[in-house]
Amino acid sequence: MILAKNLYQKEKLEQKPTRDGYGLALVELGKENKDIVVLGADLTGSTRCDWFRDKFPDRFIQVGIAEQNMMCIAAGLSLVGKIPFASTYSVFCPGRNWDQLRVSVAYNKANVKLTGAHAGVSVGADGATHQGLEDIAIARCLPNMTVLAPCDAIETQKATLAAGRMKGPVYLRFAREPTPVFTTKRTPFRIGQAEVLRKGKDVSIIACGPIVYEALLAAEELSKDGISVRVINNHTIKPIDEEEIIKAAEQTGAIVTGEDHQVMGGLGSVVAEVLSKNEPVPMEMVGVQNRFGESGEPEELMKEFKLTAEDIKKAVIKVIERK
């Protein structure tokens, strides 16, 4: 199956943090390529780097709480032929070490893979200081940088493997809390190619990260009211799949974006940039609306920041009225 059985029955789906896919992929990459090395910043367990460390202790470097130093070390390792994965929270990378990322990695086209764990409001009680809501924006603006935001644990594993096998800097974004695993090993994944997970003709929802599942739930509910919704998993923020976005605009005439990130500079902005140049249509953006995060249970925060399937449904109805 391309998507999971019982897709629209959330309670029957396996729940796993997307970061688990990262940990599994690191071990797989370590087995296939001796040049893979992993750097941690005192968050080894949280980022699932301990799975790699336990298998390949000689290729794991604990840098400590020194994210700027970690990025420079990673850049240096890449210059001698290693493929470093620098792992920490998204507020620290690309947040705290953005200068080193810009000059040492992106400017030099260094073959460094950087990961932003615990992204989005689902970090929960850790609050605003640890909820990375701006990381896509500050990573995608850098030349030479590939930016990936996979939707579940299986896709995170695929994205990490793909990142490790390609040449050049890559930013991988994933979350802490368990979310539904709704893709399968057969679900297509290719960097730079968005995937249509559900066909529709009235409106298109383009989403990334765990919000993709909320988009699917919204589409299923809207179908009961006779609204045909196309759902697109846009896991690659950069390079963006312009062709698929333009096709969605031409064929459905209205677009809604969904993301667990600021709409300014995030997926909403990317899609708006594509549409404004090629196929302007009515558009609504579901995401964080120019505010910082706050403490709370993940489900509470999803409702507070209006990121749920119900909020996506409202955006769809609103955008259709504007067609």
N, C-alpha and C positions, 0 to 999 in steps of 0.2 A: 504494500500500500504506500502511496505517496504521502498521505497524511494519516494520522493515528485513527484507529478504530474508536468509536464513541467520541468523535471529535467535539461534538457540542454538549457533551455531558462532562462538565468540568470535574465533578466529583469522582469520575471513573478514570481520569487521566493520571498518569504518574506525575508527581510534583518533584522537580529537582532544580537546584540553583544553576543558573547558566554557567557559573564559575566551575562547576564540576566538569563540564565539557572541556574547559581549558586545561584542567589538571590531567585528564585522561589523554588529551592530545599531546601534551608535553612529554609524557612517558613514551607515547608512540613515536614521536619525532626523535626522542633521545635514542631509541632502539635503531632507527633507520639511518641516523646521521650523527657521527661522533663529534661534529663541529657545533652541535646544538649545546648552548650553555644557558643557564637560568640564573638571574640575579634577583635577590629578594631584598626588601627594605623593612625588615622586622615585622612583616605581615605574612609570613610563609604559609601558615595554616589557612588564614583567611583567603588567600589567593590560590590555594590548592597547589602551591609550588612544592610543598612537602612531599607530594607524591613523586615528583621528579627527584628531589633531594635524596629520598630513601633508595631510589634505584641507581642514581648516578651521583653519589656524593662528591666525586672529584670534579664534577662539572657544574656544581652549584656554588654560588658566591653569596654569602650573607653580608650585605653592605651596611645594614643597620638603618637607623632613621636619618638617612642622608640621600634623599632622592635626587638632588642635583648632582652629587658625586656619582650616583649610580648611573645616570644618563651618560656622563663623560666616560665612565669605565666601559659601558656598553658600546659606545662609539669607538673606543680604542680597540676593544675586542674584535669588532667587525672589521677593522682595518688590517688585522692579521689573519683574517679568514674565518673567524668564528661567527656563529649566528646567535646573538644574544637575545633572550626574552627578558626584558626588564619589567618586573611585576610589582605593582602596588595599587593603591586606591586611585580612582580617577581625579579626586581633588588634589592629589600629589603629583600625578602624571596623567595628563599634560599640565596640570595646574601649577604646582610649586616649581617644577623644573622646566618651564616653558622656554626660558632663555637657552638652556643647554640643549633642549630638544630642537629648537630652531637652528642654532648655529652648528652644534657638533653633529647632529643627526640629519635633519632635513636638508640643510645647505650642502652637506657633503654627500647626500644620497646614501648615507650609511645603511648597511643591511641590518638594521636594528628593529626588533619587534617590541612594542611597548603596550602594556595592558593597563586599562583603567577599570579596576574592580569596584564593586559597591557603588556603581553609578545609579543615579535616579533617586526618587523619593522613597523607594522600597527599602532603603537602608534603615528606615524607621526611626527608632529612638535615638540614634546617633545625632540626628538633627542637621541643621543647616550647614554646619562646618564640614560635615562628612558626606553630604549628599551632592555628588557631582552633577550639576544641571547645565554646565556650560562647556563641558569637555569636547563635545562634537564640534562646537563653534571654533574653539581655539586650536583644535587639531586640524580641521579641514581647511583652514585658511593658509596653512603652511604648504608651499610648493613641494612636490615630490612625495607627499604623504598620502597613503591609502588609509581610509577610515572605514571600519567594519562594526556593525551593531547587530549581531545575531539574535534570533528570536527565542531560542530555547537551548537546553543543554546539548542536544544532539547537533544543532546547527553551530553552536559555539565550538564544539569539537571539530567540525568540518572547517570552520573559519580559521581556527588556530593551525590546523594542518596545512591549509592553503597558504596562510601567511608564512609559515616556516619554509615552504617550498618555493616561494617566489622571491625575487630579488628586490630589495629596496625597503624603506621604512614603512611600517604598518602600525596603526593604532587599533587595538581591539577593546571593545567596550562590553562589560557584562555586569550582572547584578548579584546581590547577595541572597535575597530571599528565594525560596523554592517557587517556581512558576510551572504552569502546565507544559509537559513535553508532548507537543502535538505534531511535530515532524517525525519522520522515520529515516532510516538509513537510505531509503530509496528517494527521498525528497531531493530534488536537484539543488546543488549549490555551486555557484561559480562567481568569483569576485567580479564585480562590475555588471552583473546580470540580475535584475530584479525578477522575482518569481510570482506569477499569478496563481494564487492559492484557491481563488473562487471566482468564477465567471459572473459577469453582470453587465447590464446595459444602461441602467439609470444613473449611476454614480459610481465613482471609484474611491476606495479608501487605500491610501498609500501609507504604510506604517513600518516601523522598525523596532527591534528589541521585543520584550515581552508584550508590548502594546499590540503587536500583531494578533495575538490570541484574542484580546478584547475586541479588535476589529472584526474577527471572524464571528464572535458571539453577537456583535451588533448586526452584522449582515444577516445572520440566521433569523434574528428577531424581526428585522425589517422585512424579510421575505414573507412573513406571515401577514404583512399589510400590503403585499403586492409590490414591494420595492425591490428591484433587482440590483444587487450591490456586487461590484467587482472588488476583490481584496488582493492587494499586491504587497508582498513581503520585500521591502527595499532594504535588505541587509547591508548593502554597500552604499555608504553615504558619499564616498569619493573613491574612485570615479563613479559618478551617478549614471544610472541607465536612462539617458535622455530619451532614447527611442521608445521604451516601454511607457514612460510618463506621458510623452506626446500622444502615443497611441490611445492611452486611457482617456486623455482629454478629448481627443477627436471622437472617440466611440461612445463615451458616456456623457460628455458635456459638463461635468462637475466633479470636483476633487475635494476630498477631505484628507488631511494628513494626521497621523497619530504618533506621538513619541513621548518618552519619559525624560524630557529635556526641555530647556527653554525653546520656545518656537522661534525666537530671534537667533539666527545663526545656526539653528539645527535643521532637521529634516524639512520642517515647514518652509524655512527660508530657501533651502536648496530647490525644492519643488517649485516654489514661487518664481525663482530665478529662471528655471527652465521654461515654465509656462509663459512668463512675461515676454520672452524672446521668441517663442515658437507658436503657442496655441493658448492665448489667454481665455480662461473660463472661470466661472464662479468658484471660489475656493474658501474653505474653512480650515482652521488649524486647531487641532486638539493637542495640548501640551502645556507646559508650565508657562504662565503668562506674566513674565517680568516680575518675578518675586523669588525670594530665597525659600529653601525648604524649611521644615520645622519638625519637631519630634512628634512621634505618634506610632501606632501600629501601622504596618504597611497597607492593610486594607482601608484603614481610616484615612491615610494620606492619599491613596488613590482617589477616594471620594472627595476629599478636601480640595485636591488640585484638579479635579474634574478630568480624570484620565480613564474612566471606566467605560465599559461597553454602553452603558446608558448615556453617558456624555457623548460618545461617538454617534449614537443614534440621533441625539438632538442636533448634532452638527450636520449630519446627513440630511435630516428633514429641512434644516435651515438653508443648506446650500441648494437643495432641489427647488425650493421656493424662489431662488434667485436665477434659475436657469431661463 
